Amino acid sequence: MNQVVDNYRETLKCHSCNHTLEQSFYCFFCEKIQEIKGKLNYFSIFGLETTYQIDLNKVDEAFDLLILVLHPDYYAQSSETDKSLALEYSTLLNNSKATLIDPLRRAKYLLSLFSPLTDQASTTPPKGFITEMFSLQEELDHAEETGTISRSLKKEIEDLATQTEQFLGDAFIQLESKPEDKLIITTIQEEISKFKFIRNLQDRSQEIEQKQTNLH
Ligand SMILES: [Zn+2]
């Protein structure tokens, strides 16, 4: 495991009762909100390993539980510090969930943890890929004009997204064992830049489908 993971593991004890915590915000044992020293990573908030392939059910479960105990209503009689902590953590919790449940945002975030100085905007996908994207964009143009999207086009776009996610999962596993490897980092950057194109197709495809459903 890399340092990103080890750093937060050390801090996972309740400051009040010393009970071991699954996450850093709140102790369910003595029901105290925690003051966090140092920086949290989005994965640790949900008690997850810092890795690309994650169990989204765990994110949902931890989110539902935490957002409840951080609700402002519970802190009406609390100290100002606890009030502002609850508010701060709720915001952080929402941002973290939004980042982790989105495979593209999750990849960008995880890469930024491994390689904080990497300029993620500087990479462009290979030419062959761009050509493939153009042809799919044209098919989408046509679908927009006719107002219907074929199942095969929809599936092709979703398959591309799934493949990209799987590729990223494998690449991040490699990066975990060799966190400094420039070649792996570049490969991930390139895959992320592809994902941005694919995401654009996904959005367009969903939009066409939405309109199609609304008409019926
Ligand atoms: Zn406690």
Boltz pocket constraint, residues with backbone or C-beta under 6 A from the ligand:
constraints:
  - pocket:
      binder: B
      contacts: [[A, 14], [A, 15], [A, 16], [A, 17], [A, 18], [A, 19], [A, 27], [A, 28], [A, 29], [A, 30], [A, 31], [A, 32]]
      max_distance: 6.0
